[in-house]
């Protein structure tokens, strides 16, 4: 997502379905998510780990930006 973009709100109207159809759709989607996680799980975990609070550089007020590093 670009920094200047705004989220788009979409409304999806789902039709009424029989109980069996809903369960079949839910099982299908669960299987797809399981396959996706099995195949790409390492990449997904790495993505979120790289962006976790433990890996973000925190501001240290004791460091002066005017002082050169060497």
mmJSON file of the N, C-alpha and C atoms, coordinates in Angstrom:
{"data_MODEL":{"atom_site":{
"group_PDB":["ATOM","ATOM","ATOM","ATOM","ATOM","ATOM","ATOM","ATOM","ATOM","ATOM","ATOM","ATOM","ATOM","ATOM","ATOM","ATOM","ATOM","ATOM","ATOM","ATOM","ATOM","ATOM","ATOM","ATOM","ATOM","ATOM","ATOM","ATOM","ATOM","ATOM","ATOM","ATOM","ATOM","ATOM","ATOM","ATOM","ATOM","ATOM","ATOM","ATOM","ATOM","ATOM","ATOM","ATOM","ATOM","ATOM","ATOM","ATOM","ATOM","ATOM","ATOM","ATOM","ATOM","ATOM","ATOM","ATOM","ATOM","ATOM","ATOM","ATOM","ATOM","ATOM","ATOM","ATOM","ATOM","ATOM","ATOM","ATOM","ATOM","ATOM","ATOM","ATOM","ATOM","ATOM","ATOM","ATOM","ATOM","ATOM","ATOM","ATOM","ATOM","ATOM","ATOM","ATOM","ATOM","ATOM","ATOM","ATOM","ATOM","ATOM","ATOM","ATOM","ATOM","ATOM","ATOM","ATOM","ATOM","ATOM","ATOM","ATOM","ATOM","ATOM","ATOM","ATOM","ATOM","ATOM","ATOM","ATOM","ATOM","ATOM","ATOM","ATOM","ATOM","ATOM","ATOM","ATOM","ATOM","ATOM","ATOM","ATOM","ATOM","ATOM","ATOM","ATOM","ATOM","ATOM","ATOM","ATOM","ATOM","ATOM","ATOM","ATOM","ATOM","ATOM","ATOM","ATOM","ATOM","ATOM","ATOM","ATOM","ATOM","ATOM","ATOM","ATOM","ATOM","ATOM","ATOM","ATOM","ATOM","ATOM","ATOM","ATOM","ATOM","ATOM","ATOM","ATOM","ATOM","ATOM","ATOM","ATOM","ATOM","ATOM","ATOM","ATOM","ATOM","ATOM","ATOM","ATOM","ATOM","ATOM","ATOM","ATOM","ATOM","ATOM","ATOM","ATOM","ATOM","ATOM","ATOM","ATOM","ATOM","ATOM","ATOM","ATOM","ATOM","ATOM","ATOM","ATOM","ATOM","ATOM","ATOM","ATOM","ATOM","ATOM","ATOM","ATOM","ATOM","ATOM","ATOM","ATOM","ATOM","ATOM","ATOM","ATOM","ATOM","ATOM","ATOM","ATOM","ATOM","ATOM"],
"id":[1,2,3,4,5,6,7,8,9,10,11,12,13,14,15,16,17,18,19,20,21,22,23,24,25,26,27,28,29,30,31,32,33,34,35,36,37,38,39,40,41,42,43,44,45,46,47,48,49,50,51,52,53,54,55,56,57,58,59,60,61,62,63,64,65,66,67,68,69,70,71,72,73,74,75,76,77,78,79,80,81,82,83,84,85,86,87,88,89,90,91,92,93,94,95,96,97,98,99,100,101,102,103,104,105,106,107,108,109,110,111,112,113,114,115,116,117,118,119,120,121,122,123,124,125,126,127,128,129,130,131,132,133,134,135,136,137,138,139,140,141,142,143,144,145,146,147,148,149,150,151,152,153,154,155,156,157,158,159,160,161,162,163,164,165,166,167,168,169,170,171,172,173,174,175,176,177,178,179,180,181,182,183,184,185,186,187,188,189,190,191,192,193,194,195,196,197,198,199,200,201,202,203,204,205,206,207,208,209,210],
"type_symbol":["N","C","C","N","C","C","N","C","C","N","C","C","N","C","C","N","C","C","N","C","C","N","C","C","N","C","C","N","C","C","N","C","C","N","C","C","N","C","C","N","C","C","N","C","C","N","C","C","N","C","C","N","C","C","N","C","C","N","C","C","N","C","C","N","C","C","N","C","C","N","C","C","N","C","C","N","C","C","N","C","C","N","C","C","N","C","C","N","C","C","N","C","C","N","C","C","N","C","C","N","C","C","N","C","C","N","C","C","N","C","C","N","C","C","N","C","C","N","C","C","N","C","C","N","C","C","N","C","C","N","C","C","N","C","C","N","C","C","N","C","C","N","C","C","N","C","C","N","C","C","N","C","C","N","C","C","N","C","C","N","C","C","N","C","C","N","C","C","N","C","C","N","C","C","N","C","C","N","C","C","N","C","C","N","C","C","N","C","C","N","C","C","N","C","C","N","C","C","N","C","C","N","C","C","N","C","C","N","C","C"],
"label_atom_id":["N","CA","C","N","CA","C","N","CA","C","N","CA","C","N","CA","C","N","CA","C","N","CA","C","N","CA","C","N","CA","C","N","CA","C","N","CA","C","N","CA","C","N","CA","C","N","CA","C","N","CA","C","N","CA","C","N","CA","C","N","CA","C","N","CA","C","N","CA","C","N","CA","C","N","CA","C","N","CA","C","N","CA","C","N","CA","C","N","CA","C","N","CA","C","N","CA","C","N","CA","C","N","CA","C","N","CA","C","N","CA","C","N","CA","C","N","CA","C","N","CA","C","N","CA","C","N","CA","C","N","CA","C","N","CA","C","N","CA","C","N","CA","C","N","CA","C","N","CA","C","N","CA","C","N","CA","C","N","CA","C","N","CA","C","N","CA","C","N","CA","C","N","CA","C","N","CA","C","N","CA","C","N","CA","C","N","CA","C","N","CA","C","N","CA","C","N","CA","C","N","CA","C","N","CA","C","N","CA","C","N","CA","C","N","CA","C","N","CA","C","N","CA","C","N","CA","C","N","CA","C","N","CA","C","N","CA","C","N","CA","C","N","CA","C"],
"label_alt_id":[null,null,null,null,null,null,null,null,null,null,null,null,null,null,null,null,null,null,null,null,null,null,null,null,null,null,null,null,null,null,null,null,null,null,null,null,null,null,null,null,null,null,null,null,null,null,null,null,null,null,null,null,null,null,null,null,null,null,null,null,null,null,null,null,null,null,null,null,null,null,null,null,null,null,null,null,null,null,null,null,null,null,null,null,null,null,null,null,null,null,null,null,null,null,null,null,null,null,null,null,null,null,null,null,null,null,null,null,null,null,null,null,null,null,null,null,null,null,null,null,null,null,null,null,null,null,null,null,null,null,null,null,null,null,null,null,null,null,null,null,null,null,null,null,null,null,null,null,null,null,null,null,null,null,null,null,null,null,null,null,null,null,null,null,null,null,null,null,null,null,null,null,null,null,null,null,null,null,null,null,null,null,null,null,null,null,null,null,null,null,null,null,null,null,null,null,null,null,null,null,null,null,null,null,null,null,null,null,null,null],
"label_comp_id":["UNK","UNK","UNK","UNK","UNK","UNK","UNK","UNK","UNK","UNK","UNK","UNK","UNK","UNK","UNK","UNK","UNK","UNK","UNK","UNK","UNK","UNK","UNK","UNK","UNK","UNK","UNK","UNK","UNK","UNK","UNK","UNK","UNK","UNK","UNK","UNK","UNK","UNK","UNK","UNK","UNK","UNK","UNK","UNK","UNK","UNK","UNK","UNK","UNK","UNK","UNK","UNK","UNK","UNK","UNK","UNK","UNK","UNK","UNK","UNK","UNK","UNK","UNK","UNK","UNK","UNK","UNK","UNK","UNK","UNK","UNK","UNK","UNK","UNK","UNK","UNK","UNK","UNK","UNK","UNK","UNK","UNK","UNK","UNK","UNK","UNK","UNK","UNK","UNK","UNK","UNK","UNK","UNK","UNK","UNK","UNK","UNK","UNK","UNK","UNK","UNK","UNK","UNK","UNK","UNK","UNK","UNK","UNK","UNK","UNK","UNK","UNK","UNK","UNK","UNK","UNK","UNK","UNK","UNK","UNK","UNK","UNK","UNK","UNK","UNK","UNK","UNK","UNK","UNK","UNK","UNK","UNK","UNK","UNK","UNK","UNK","UNK","UNK","UNK","UNK","UNK","UNK","UNK","UNK","UNK","UNK","UNK","UNK","UNK","UNK","UNK","UNK","UNK","UNK","UNK","UNK","UNK","UNK","UNK","UNK","UNK","UNK","UNK","UNK","UNK","UNK","UNK","UNK","UNK","UNK","UNK","UNK","UNK","UNK","UNK","UNK","UNK","UNK","UNK","UNK","UNK","UNK","UNK","UNK","UNK","UNK","UNK","UNK","UNK","UNK","UNK","UNK","UNK","UNK","UNK","UNK","UNK","UNK","UNK","UNK","UNK","UNK","UNK","UNK","UNK","UNK","UNK","UNK","UNK","UNK"],
"label_asym_id":["A","A","A","A","A","A","A","A","A","A","A","A","A","A","A","A","A","A","A","A","A","A","A","A","A","A","A","A","A","A","A","A","A","A","A","A","A","A","A","A","A","A","A","A","A","A","A","A","A","A","A","A","A","A","A","A","A","A","A","A","A","A","A","A","A","A","A","A","A","A","A","A","A","A","A","A","A","A","A","A","A","A","A","A","A","A","A","A","A","A","A","A","A","A","A","A","A","A","A","A","A","A","A","A","A","A","A","A","A","A","A","A","A","A","A","A","A","A","A","A","A","A","A","A","A","A","A","A","A","A","A","A","A","A","A","A","A","A","A","A","A","A","A","A","A","A","A","A","A","A","A","A","A","A","A","A","A","A","A","A","A","A","A","A","A","A","A","A","A","A","A","A","A","A","A","A","A","A","A","A","A","A","A","A","A","A","A","A","A","A","A","A","A","A","A","A","A","A","A","A","A","A","A","A","A","A","A","A","A","A"],
"label_entity_id":["1","1","1","1","1","1","1","1","1","1","1","1","1","1","1","1","1","1","1","1","1","1","1","1","1","1","1","1","1","1","1","1","1","1","1","1","1","1","1","1","1","1","1","1","1","1","1","1","1","1","1","1","1","1","1","1","1","1","1","1","1","1","1","1","1","1","1","1","1","1","1","1","1","1","1","1","1","1","1","1","1","1","1","1","1","1","1","1","1","1","1","1","1","1","1","1","1","1","1","1","1","1","1","1","1","1","1","1","1","1","1","1","1","1","1","1","1","1","1","1","1","1","1","1","1","1","1","1","1","1","1","1","1","1","1","1","1","1","1","1","1","1","1","1","1","1","1","1","1","1","1","1","1","1","1","1","1","1","1","1","1","1","1","1","1","1","1","1","1","1","1","1","1","1","1","1","1","1","1","1","1","1","1","1","1","1","1","1","1","1","1","1","1","1","1","1","1","1","1","1","1","1","1","1","1","1","1","1","1","1"],
"label_seq_id":[1,1,1,2,2,2,3,3,3,4,4,4,5,5,5,6,6,6,7,7,7,8,8,8,9,9,9,10,10,10,11,11,11,12,12,12,13,13,13,14,14,14,15,15,15,16,16,16,17,17,17,18,18,18,19,19,19,20,20,20,21,21,21,22,22,22,23,23,23,24,24,24,25,25,25,26,26,26,27,27,27,28,28,28,29,29,29,30,30,30,31,31,31,32,32,32,33,33,33,34,34,34,35,35,35,36,36,36,37,37,37,38,38,38,39,39,39,40,40,40,41,41,41,42,42,42,43,43,43,44,44,44,45,45,45,46,46,46,47,47,47,48,48,48,49,49,49,50,50,50,51,51,51,52,52,52,53,53,53,54,54,54,55,55,55,56,56,56,57,57,57,58,58,58,59,59,59,60,60,60,61,61,61,62,62,62,63,63,63,64,64,64,65,65,65,66,66,66,67,67,67,68,68,68,69,69,69,70,70,70],
"pdbx_PDB_ins_code":[null,null,null,null,null,null,null,null,null,null,null,null,null,null,null,null,null,null,null,null,null,null,null,null,null,null,null,null,null,null,null,null,null,null,null,null,null,null,null,null,null,null,null,null,null,null,null,null,null,null,null,null,null,null,null,null,null,null,null,null,null,null,null,null,null,null,null,null,null,null,null,null,null,null,null,null,null,null,null,null,null,null,null,null,null,null,null,null,null,null,null,null,null,null,null,null,null,null,null,null,null,null,null,null,null,null,null,null,null,null,null,null,null,null,null,null,null,null,null,null,null,null,null,null,null,null,null,null,null,null,null,null,null,null,null,null,null,null,null,null,null,null,null,null,null,null,null,null,null,null,null,null,null,null,null,null,null,null,null,null,null,null,null,null,null,null,null,null,null,null,null,null,null,null,null,null,null,null,null,null,null,null,null,null,null,null,null,null,null,null,null,null,null,null,null,null,null,null,null,null,null,null,null,null,null,null,null,null,null,null],
"Cartn_x":[0.848,0.0,0.892,0.587,1.354,1.026,2.0,1.752,0.635,0.401,-0.631,-1.982,-2.072,-3.337,-4.268,-5.531,-6.547,-7.195,-7.583,-8.257,-9.605,-9.955,-11.234,-12.169,-13.346,-14.333,-15.255,-15.327,-16.174,-17.2,-18.402,-19.447,-19.736,-19.652,-19.94,-21.24,-22.202,-23.491,-23.467,-23.495,-23.471,-24.895,-25.135,-26.488,-26.735,-27.957,-28.245,-27.856,-27.283,-26.854,-27.333,-27.429,-27.775,-26.615,-26.942,-25.916,-24.775,-25.098,-24.068,-23.139,-23.684,-22.871,-21.917,-22.406,-21.563,-20.406,-20.708,-19.664,-18.636,-19.083,-18.162,-17.249,-17.796,-16.999,-15.986,-16.425,-15.528,-14.404,-14.703,-13.677,-12.682,-13.183,-12.322,-11.365,-11.902,-11.053,-10.038,-10.444,-9.511,-8.374,-8.695,-7.67,-6.712,-7.248,-6.394,-5.445,-5.96,-5.098,-4.043,-4.41,-3.443,-2.33,-2.703,-1.704,-0.797,-1.381,-0.608,0.387,-0.08,0.793,1.884,1.557,2.548,3.647,3.26,4.224,4.993,4.303,4.903,5.065,4.852,4.881,6.165,7.31,8.594,8.686,8.254,8.287,7.326,6.15,5.166,5.706,6.272,6.842,7.97,8.858,9.979,9.483,8.45,7.892,7.464,6.678,6.186,7.284,8.227,9.339,10.191,10.43,11.217,10.534,9.222,8.477,8.005,8.45,8.018,8.677,8.085,8.587,10.003,10.35,11.689,12.767,12.409,13.391,13.379,12.601,12.547,13.514,14.307,15.269,14.497,14.764,14.079,14.91,14.232,14.89,15.622,16.867,17.672,18.007,17.418,17.65,19.083,19.852,21.238,22.183,21.754,22.597,22.32,23.379,23.212,23.495,22.658,22.825,23.911,24.324,25.371,26.756,26.88,28.168,28.45,29.566,29.863,30.164,29.899,30.071,31.52,32.503,33.911,34.727],
"Cartn_y":[-1.174,0.0,1.236,2.151,3.393,4.241,5.047,5.88,6.903,7.339,8.355,7.746,6.427,5.797,5.687,5.616,5.484,4.111,3.526,2.225,2.355,1.333,1.285,0.377,0.868,0.079,-0.568,-1.896,-2.631,-3.43,-3.46,-4.271,-5.431,-6.623,-7.805,-8.398,-8.478,-9.053,-10.532,-11.365,-12.805,-13.347,-14.248,-14.808,-15.827,-16.067,-17.134,-18.474,-19.351,-20.666,-21.738,-22.942,-24.079,-24.351,-24.928,-25.227,-26.053,-27.057,-27.924,-27.142,-26.232,-25.425,-24.527,-23.933,-23.054,-23.843,-25.039,-25.877,-26.284,-26.622,-26.992,-25.823,-24.636,-23.448,-23.188,-23.297,-23.078,-24.114,-25.36,-26.405,-26.137,-25.708,-25.389,-24.252,-23.185,-22.04,-22.419,-23.235,-23.686,-24.495,-25.354,-26.165,-25.285,-24.298,-23.368,-22.636,-22.143,-21.444,-22.378,-23.616,-24.589,-24.835,-25.02,-25.222,-24.005,-22.832,-21.59,-21.48,-21.77,-21.7,-22.763,-23.954,-25.028,-24.665,-24.045,-23.721,-22.423,-21.399,-20.084,-19.67,-20.598,-20.26,-19.593,-20.082,-19.475,-18.026,-17.743,-16.373,-15.474,-16.0,-15.219,-14.892,-15.896,-15.684,-14.664,-14.784,-13.852,-12.421,-12.265,-10.941,-10.263,-10.977,-10.39,-10.251,-11.171,-11.083,-9.846,-9.562,-8.383,-7.085,-7.117,-5.91,-5.885,-6.847,-6.904,-5.79,-5.446,-4.367,-4.665,-5.948,-6.304,-5.989,-5.86,-5.622,-4.193,-3.333,-1.941,-1.137,-0.298,0.535,1.589,1.634,2.589,3.866,4.962,6.247,6.242,6.656,6.749,8.218,8.876,10.311,10.627,9.639,9.895,10.014,9.593,9.702,11.039,11.806,13.084,12.876,13.413,13.269,14.17,15.183,16.091,15.473,14.452,13.829,12.782,12.942,11.948,10.586,9.49,8.15,7.756,8.441,8.051,9.212],
"Cartn_z":[0.0,0.0,0.0,-0.84,-0.898,0.319,0.78,1.973,1.782,0.549,0.309,-0.062,-0.07,-0.445,0.752,0.465,1.509,1.389,2.515,2.423,1.721,1.012,0.308,1.095,1.403,2.121,1.087,1.167,0.236,1.029,0.531,1.136,0.195,0.729,-0.065,0.447,-0.429,-0.063,-0.416,0.598,0.386,0.351,-0.583,-0.682,0.425,0.76,1.71,1.088,1.906,1.442,2.404,1.892,2.742,3.702,4.845,5.852,5.271,4.5,3.915,2.983,2.198,1.292,2.067,3.137,3.957,4.568,5.054,5.648,4.585,3.391,2.315,1.941,1.851,1.535,2.652,3.884,5.016,5.02,4.755,4.692,3.566,2.424,1.287,1.639,2.214,2.574,3.651,4.598,5.637,5.027,4.076,3.412,2.615,1.913,1.157,2.105,3.236,4.198,4.781,5.027,5.539,4.518,3.243,2.202,2.039,2.088,1.982,3.13,4.341,5.51,5.445,4.975,4.866,3.873,2.786,1.733,2.012,2.48,2.651,4.109,5.041,6.462,6.907,6.43,6.808,6.371,5.153,4.655,5.432,5.736,6.487,7.872,8.522,9.856,9.796,8.797,8.657,8.435,7.621,7.355,8.654,9.467,10.706,11.752,11.773,12.722,12.436,11.157,10.785,11.206,11.327,11.677,13.131,13.914,15.312,16.122,17.243,18.096,18.587,18.745,19.216,18.195,16.929,15.874,15.345,15.947,15.516,16.361,15.713,16.424,17.211,18.496,19.365,19.5,19.702,19.905,21.235,21.22,22.44,22.655,23.649,23.846,24.261,24.732,25.152,23.964,22.784,21.602,20.946,20.736,20.042,18.566,17.74,16.3,15.742,16.534,16.096,16.238,17.077,17.343,16.268,15.512,14.468,15.103,14.388,14.969,15.2,14.563,14.725,15.236],
"occupancy":[1.0,1.0,1.0,1.0,1.0,1.0,1.0,1.0,1.0,1.0,1.0,1.0,1.0,1.0,1.0,1.0,1.0,1.0,1.0,1.0,1.0,1.0,1.0,1.0,1.0,1.0,1.0,1.0,1.0,1.0,1.0,1.0,1.0,1.0,1.0,1.0,1.0,1.0,1.0,1.0,1.0,1.0,1.0,1.0,1.0,1.0,1.0,1.0,1.0,1.0,1.0,1.0,1.0,1.0,1.0,1.0,1.0,1.0,1.0,1.0,1.0,1.0,1.0,1.0,1.0,1.0,1.0,1.0,1.0,1.0,1.0,1.0,1.0,1.0,1.0,1.0,1.0,1.0,1.0,1.0,1.0,1.0,1.0,1.0,1.0,1.0,1.0,1.0,1.0,1.0,1.0,1.0,1.0,1.0,1.0,1.0,1.0,1.0,1.0,1.0,1.0,1.0,1.0,1.0,1.0,1.0,1.0,1.0,1.0,1.0,1.0,1.0,1.0,1.0,1.0,1.0,1.0,1.0,1.0,1.0,1.0,1.0,1.0,1.0,1.0,1.0,1.0,1.0,1.0,1.0,1.0,1.0,1.0,1.0,1.0,1.0,1.0,1.0,1.0,1.0,1.0,1.0,1.0,1.0,1.0,1.0,1.0,1.0,1.0,1.0,1.0,1.0,1.0,1.0,1.0,1.0,1.0,1.0,1.0,1.0,1.0,1.0,1.0,1.0,1.0,1.0,1.0,1.0,1.0,1.0,1.0,1.0,1.0,1.0,1.0,1.0,1.0,1.0,1.0,1.0,1.0,1.0,1.0,1.0,1.0,1.0,1.0,1.0,1.0,1.0,1.0,1.0,1.0,1.0,1.0,1.0,1.0,1.0,1.0,1.0,1.0,1.0,1.0,1.0,1.0,1.0,1.0,1.0,1.0,1.0],
"B_iso_or_equiv":[0.0,0.0,0.0,0.0,0.0,0.0,0.0,0.0,0.0,0.0,0.0,0.0,0.0,0.0,0.0,0.0,0.0,0.0,0.0,0.0,0.0,0.0,0.0,0.0,0.0,0.0,0.0,0.0,0.0,0.0,0.0,0.0,0.0,0.0,0.0,0.0,0.0,0.0,0.0,0.0,0.0,0.0,0.0,0.0,0.0,0.0,0.0,0.0,0.0,0.0,0.0,0.0,0.0,0.0,0.0,0.0,0.0,0.0,0.0,0.0,0.0,0.0,0.0,0.0,0.0,0.0,0.0,0.0,0.0,0.0,0.0,0.0,0.0,0.0,0.0,0.0,0.0,0.0,0.0,0.0,0.0,0.0,0.0,0.0,0.0,0.0,0.0,0.0,0.0,0.0,0.0,0.0,0.0,0.0,0.0,0.0,0.0,0.0,0.0,0.0,0.0,0.0,0.0,0.0,0.0,0.0,0.0,0.0,0.0,0.0,0.0,0.0,0.0,0.0,0.0,0.0,0.0,0.0,0.0,0.0,0.0,0.0,0.0,0.0,0.0,0.0,0.0,0.0,0.0,0.0,0.0,0.0,0.0,0.0,0.0,0.0,0.0,0.0,0.0,0.0,0.0,0.0,0.0,0.0,0.0,0.0,0.0,0.0,0.0,0.0,0.0,0.0,0.0,0.0,0.0,0.0,0.0,0.0,0.0,0.0,0.0,0.0,0.0,0.0,0.0,0.0,0.0,0.0,0.0,0.0,0.0,0.0,0.0,0.0,0.0,0.0,0.0,0.0,0.0,0.0,0.0,0.0,0.0,0.0,0.0,0.0,0.0,0.0,0.0,0.0,0.0,0.0,0.0,0.0,0.0,0.0,0.0,0.0,0.0,0.0,0.0,0.0,0.0,0.0,0.0,0.0,0.0,0.0,0.0,0.0],
"pdbx_formal_charge":[null,null,null,null,null,null,null,null,null,null,null,null,null,null,null,null,null,null,null,null,null,null,null,null,null,null,null,null,null,null,null,null,null,null,null,null,null,null,null,null,null,null,null,null,null,null,null,null,null,null,null,null,null,null,null,null,null,null,null,null,null,null,null,null,null,null,null,null,null,null,null,null,null,null,null,null,null,null,null,null,null,null,null,null,null,null,null,null,null,null,null,null,null,null,null,null,null,null,null,null,null,null,null,null,null,null,null,null,null,null,null,null,null,null,null,null,null,null,null,null,null,null,null,null,null,null,null,null,null,null,null,null,null,null,null,null,null,null,null,null,null,null,null,null,null,null,null,null,null,null,null,null,null,null,null,null,null,null,null,null,null,null,null,null,null,null,null,null,null,null,null,null,null,null,null,null,null,null,null,null,null,null,null,null,null,null,null,null,null,null,null,null,null,null,null,null,null,null,null,null,null,null,null,null,null,null,null,null,null,null],
"auth_seq_id":[1,1,1,2,2,2,3,3,3,4,4,4,5,5,5,6,6,6,7,7,7,8,8,8,9,9,9,10,10,10,11,11,11,12,12,12,13,13,13,14,14,14,15,15,15,16,16,16,17,17,17,18,18,18,19,19,19,20,20,20,21,21,21,22,22,22,23,23,23,24,24,24,25,25,25,26,26,26,27,27,27,28,28,28,29,29,29,30,30,30,31,31,31,32,32,32,33,33,33,34,34,34,35,35,35,36,36,36,37,37,37,38,38,38,39,39,39,40,40,40,41,41,41,42,42,42,43,43,43,44,44,44,45,45,45,46,46,46,47,47,47,48,48,48,49,49,49,50,50,50,51,51,51,52,52,52,53,53,53,54,54,54,55,55,55,56,56,56,57,57,57,58,58,58,59,59,59,60,60,60,61,61,61,62,62,62,63,63,63,64,64,64,65,65,65,66,66,66,67,67,67,68,68,68,69,69,69,70,70,70],
"auth_comp_id":["UNK","UNK","UNK","UNK","UNK","UNK","UNK","UNK","UNK","UNK","UNK","UNK","UNK","UNK","UNK","UNK","UNK","UNK","UNK","UNK","UNK","UNK","UNK","UNK","UNK","UNK","UNK","UNK","UNK","UNK","UNK","UNK","UNK","UNK","UNK","UNK","UNK","UNK","UNK","UNK","UNK","UNK","UNK","UNK","UNK","UNK","UNK","UNK","UNK","UNK","UNK","UNK","UNK","UNK","UNK","UNK","UNK","UNK","UNK","UNK","UNK","UNK","UNK","UNK","UNK","UNK","UNK","UNK","UNK","UNK","UNK","UNK","UNK","UNK","UNK","UNK","UNK","UNK","UNK","UNK","UNK","UNK","UNK","UNK","UNK","UNK","UNK","UNK","UNK","UNK","UNK","UNK","UNK","UNK","UNK","UNK","UNK","UNK","UNK","UNK","UNK","UNK","UNK","UNK","UNK","UNK","UNK","UNK","UNK","UNK","UNK","UNK","UNK","UNK","UNK","UNK","UNK","UNK","UNK","UNK","UNK","UNK","UNK","UNK","UNK","UNK","UNK","UNK","UNK","UNK","UNK","UNK","UNK","UNK","UNK","UNK","UNK","UNK","UNK","UNK","UNK","UNK","UNK","UNK","UNK","UNK","UNK","UNK","UNK","UNK","UNK","UNK","UNK","UNK","UNK","UNK","UNK","UNK","UNK","UNK","UNK","UNK","UNK","UNK","UNK","UNK","UNK","UNK","UNK","UNK","UNK","UNK","UNK","UNK","UNK","UNK","UNK","UNK","UNK","UNK","UNK","UNK","UNK","UNK","UNK","UNK","UNK","UNK","UNK","UNK","UNK","UNK","UNK","UNK","UNK","UNK","UNK","UNK","UNK","UNK","UNK","UNK","UNK","UNK","UNK","UNK","UNK","UNK","UNK","UNK"],
"auth_asym_id":["A","A","A","A","A","A","A","A","A","A","A","A","A","A","A","A","A","A","A","A","A","A","A","A","A","A","A","A","A","A","A","A","A","A","A","A","A","A","A","A","A","A","A","A","A","A","A","A","A","A","A","A","A","A","A","A","A","A","A","A","A","A","A","A","A","A","A","A","A","A","A","A","A","A","A","A","A","A","A","A","A","A","A","A","A","A","A","A","A","A","A","A","A","A","A","A","A","A","A","A","A","A","A","A","A","A","A","A","A","A","A","A","A","A","A","A","A","A","A","A","A","A","A","A","A","A","A","A","A","A","A","A","A","A","A","A","A","A","A","A","A","A","A","A","A","A","A","A","A","A","A","A","A","A","A","A","A","A","A","A","A","A","A","A","A","A","A","A","A","A","A","A","A","A","A","A","A","A","A","A","A","A","A","A","A","A","A","A","A","A","A","A","A","A","A","A","A","A","A","A","A","A","A","A","A","A","A","A","A","A"],
"auth_atom_id":["N","CA","C","N","CA","C","N","CA","C","N","CA","C","N","CA","C","N","CA","C","N","CA","C","N","CA","C","N","CA","C","N","CA","C","N","CA","C","N","CA","C","N","CA","C","N","CA","C","N","CA","C","N","CA","C","N","CA","C","N","CA","C","N","CA","C","N","CA","C","N","CA","C","N","CA","C","N","CA","C","N","CA","C","N","CA","C","N","CA","C","N","CA","C","N","CA","C","N","CA","C","N","CA","C","N","CA","C","N","CA","C","N","CA","C","N","CA","C","N","CA","C","N","CA","C","N","CA","C","N","CA","C","N","CA","C","N","CA","C","N","CA","C","N","CA","C","N","CA","C","N","CA","C","N","CA","C","N","CA","C","N","CA","C","N","CA","C","N","CA","C","N","CA","C","N","CA","C","N","CA","C","N","CA","C","N","CA","C","N","CA","C","N","CA","C","N","CA","C","N","CA","C","N","CA","C","N","CA","C","N","CA","C","N","CA","C","N","CA","C","N","CA","C","N","CA","C","N","CA","C","N","CA","C","N","CA","C","N","CA","C","N","CA","C"],
"pdbx_PDB_model_num":[1,1,1,1,1,1,1,1,1,1,1,1,1,1,1,1,1,1,1,1,1,1,1,1,1,1,1,1,1,1,1,1,1,1,1,1,1,1,1,1,1,1,1,1,1,1,1,1,1,1,1,1,1,1,1,1,1,1,1,1,1,1,1,1,1,1,1,1,1,1,1,1,1,1,1,1,1,1,1,1,1,1,1,1,1,1,1,1,1,1,1,1,1,1,1,1,1,1,1,1,1,1,1,1,1,1,1,1,1,1,1,1,1,1,1,1,1,1,1,1,1,1,1,1,1,1,1,1,1,1,1,1,1,1,1,1,1,1,1,1,1,1,1,1,1,1,1,1,1,1,1,1,1,1,1,1,1,1,1,1,1,1,1,1,1,1,1,1,1,1,1,1,1,1,1,1,1,1,1,1,1,1,1,1,1,1,1,1,1,1,1,1,1,1,1,1,1,1,1,1,1,1,1,1,1,1,1,1,1,1]
}}}
